[in-house]
Amino acid sequence: MEKNVISNVHDCFIEIIHRNSEPAVWVVRRWKKFLWLKKRVSSDWFSDERQAVAFANEIKFKHHEH
């Protein structure tokens, strides 16, 4: 399993997950972190790496605008 962290801010942790066993699946997960706990806010699935990266970056930039 491959994980790429897009954002690692305490209130917006975003990662892209890709498993070699499922080559057509890319998952973008967003978490909120508080101390040592993480709460999943969303989990979006894509069939293309380009779409997953674009979506993850869009979430990151929207979050950092606030």
ChimeraX commands (.cxc) that place a marker at each C-alpha (Angstrom):
marker #1 position 0.00,0.00,0.00 radius 0.5
marker #1 position 1.26,3.43,-0.92 radius 0.5
marker #1 position 0.30,6.57,1.04 radius 0.5
marker #1 position 1.08,10.13,0.01 radius 0.5
marker #1 position 0.45,12.95,2.47 radius 0.5
marker #1 position -0.86,16.10,0.78 radius 0.5
marker #1 position -1.45,18.19,3.90 radius 0.5
marker #1 position -0.33,17.67,7.49 radius 0.5
marker #1 position -1.91,20.59,9.33 radius 0.5
marker #1 position -3.46,19.82,12.74 radius 0.5
marker #1 position -7.02,20.46,11.55 radius 0.5
marker #1 position -6.62,19.21,7.97 radius 0.5
marker #1 position -4.66,16.02,7.32 radius 0.5
marker #1 position -5.10,14.79,3.71 radius 0.5
marker #1 position -3.64,11.61,2.26 radius 0.5
marker #1 position -3.92,9.65,-0.97 radius 0.5
marker #1 position -3.95,5.86,-0.65 radius 0.5
marker #1 position -3.22,3.43,-3.48 radius 0.5
marker #1 position -2.96,-0.36,-3.19 radius 0.5
marker #1 position -1.06,-2.40,-5.73 radius 0.5
marker #1 position -3.65,-5.16,-5.32 radius 0.5
marker #1 position -6.31,-2.74,-6.61 radius 0.5
marker #1 position -4.54,-0.71,-9.32 radius 0.5
marker #1 position -7.67,1.14,-10.48 radius 0.5
marker #1 position -8.55,2.55,-7.05 radius 0.5
marker #1 position -7.20,5.77,-5.54 radius 0.5
marker #1 position -8.63,6.99,-2.22 radius 0.5
marker #1 position -8.40,10.54,-0.88 radius 0.5
marker #1 position -8.98,10.72,2.87 radius 0.5
marker #1 position -9.31,13.85,4.96 radius 0.5
marker #1 position -8.83,13.74,8.73 radius 0.5
marker #1 position -9.03,16.16,11.61 radius 0.5
marker #1 position -6.39,15.64,14.26 radius 0.5
marker #1 position -6.67,16.53,17.92 radius 0.5
marker #1 position -3.74,15.63,20.13 radius 0.5
marker #1 position -3.13,11.95,19.36 radius 0.5
marker #1 position -6.60,11.25,17.91 radius 0.5
marker #1 position -7.68,11.39,14.26 radius 0.5
marker #1 position -11.28,11.61,13.03 radius 0.5
marker #1 position -12.03,10.85,9.40 radius 0.5
marker #1 position -13.99,13.67,7.79 radius 0.5
marker #1 position -14.28,12.27,4.28 radius 0.5
marker #1 position -13.19,9.43,2.02 radius 0.5
marker #1 position -13.46,9.89,-1.75 radius 0.5
marker #1 position -12.65,7.20,-4.31 radius 0.5
marker #1 position -11.19,7.73,-7.79 radius 0.5
marker #1 position -10.16,5.48,-10.67 radius 0.5
marker #1 position -7.33,7.74,-11.81 radius 0.5
marker #1 position -4.29,9.09,-9.96 radius 0.5
marker #1 position -4.51,12.46,-11.71 radius 0.5
marker #1 position -8.09,13.00,-10.55 radius 0.5
marker #1 position -7.25,11.97,-6.99 radius 0.5
marker #1 position -4.27,14.34,-6.77 radius 0.5
marker #1 position -6.27,17.23,-8.28 radius 0.5
marker #1 position -9.11,16.66,-5.80 radius 0.5
marker #1 position -6.74,16.41,-2.82 radius 0.5
marker #1 position -4.99,19.65,-3.82 radius 0.5
marker #1 position -8.37,21.37,-4.29 radius 0.5
marker #1 position -9.40,20.42,-0.75 radius 0.5
marker #1 position -6.04,21.58,0.58 radius 0.5
marker #1 position -6.22,24.99,-1.09 radius 0.5
marker #1 position -9.86,25.54,-0.07 radius 0.5
marker #1 position -9.02,24.71,3.52 radius 0.5
marker #1 position -5.95,26.97,3.64 radius 0.5
marker #1 position -7.94,29.93,2.25 radius 0.5
marker #1 position -9.99,30.18,5.44 radius 0.5
marker link #1:1,2 radius 0.2
marker link #1:2,3 radius 0.2
marker link #1:3,4 radius 0.2
marker link #1:4,5 radius 0.2
marker link #1:5,6 radius 0.2
marker link #1:6,7 radius 0.2
marker link #1:7,8 radius 0.2
marker link #1:8,9 radius 0.2
marker link #1:9,10 radius 0.2
marker link #1:10,11 radius 0.2
marker link #1:11,12 radius 0.2
marker link #1:12,13 radius 0.2
marker link #1:13,14 radius 0.2
marker link #1:14,15 radius 0.2
marker link #1:15,16 radius 0.2
marker link #1:16,17 radius 0.2
marker link #1:17,18 radius 0.2
marker link #1:18,19 radius 0.2
marker link #1:19,20 radius 0.2
marker link #1:20,21 radius 0.2
marker link #1:21,22 radius 0.2
marker link #1:22,23 radius 0.2
marker link #1:23,24 radius 0.2
marker link #1:24,25 radius 0.2
marker link #1:25,26 radius 0.2
marker link #1:26,27 radius 0.2
marker link #1:27,28 radius 0.2
marker link #1:28,29 radius 0.2
marker link #1:29,30 radius 0.2
marker link #1:30,31 radius 0.2
marker link #1:31,32 radius 0.2
marker link #1:32,33 radius 0.2
marker link #1:33,34 radius 0.2
marker link #1:34,35 radius 0.2
marker link #1:35,36 radius 0.2
marker link #1:36,37 radius 0.2
marker link #1:37,38 radius 0.2
marker link #1:38,39 radius 0.2
marker link #1:39,40 radius 0.2
marker link #1:40,41 radius 0.2
marker link #1:41,42 radius 0.2
marker link #1:42,43 radius 0.2
marker link #1:43,44 radius 0.2
marker link #1:44,45 radius 0.2
marker link #1:45,46 radius 0.2
marker link #1:46,47 radius 0.2
marker link #1:47,48 radius 0.2
marker link #1:48,49 radius 0.2
marker link #1:49,50 radius 0.2
marker link #1:50,51 radius 0.2
marker link #1:51,52 radius 0.2
marker link #1:52,53 radius 0.2
marker link #1:53,54 radius 0.2
marker link #1:54,55 radius 0.2
marker link #1:55,56 radius 0.2
marker link #1:56,57 radius 0.2
marker link #1:57,58 radius 0.2
marker link #1:58,59 radius 0.2
marker link #1:59,60 radius 0.2
marker link #1:60,61 radius 0.2
marker link #1:61,62 radius 0.2
marker link #1:62,63 radius 0.2
marker link #1:63,64 radius 0.2
marker link #1:64,65 radius 0.2
marker link #1:65,66 radius 0.2
view
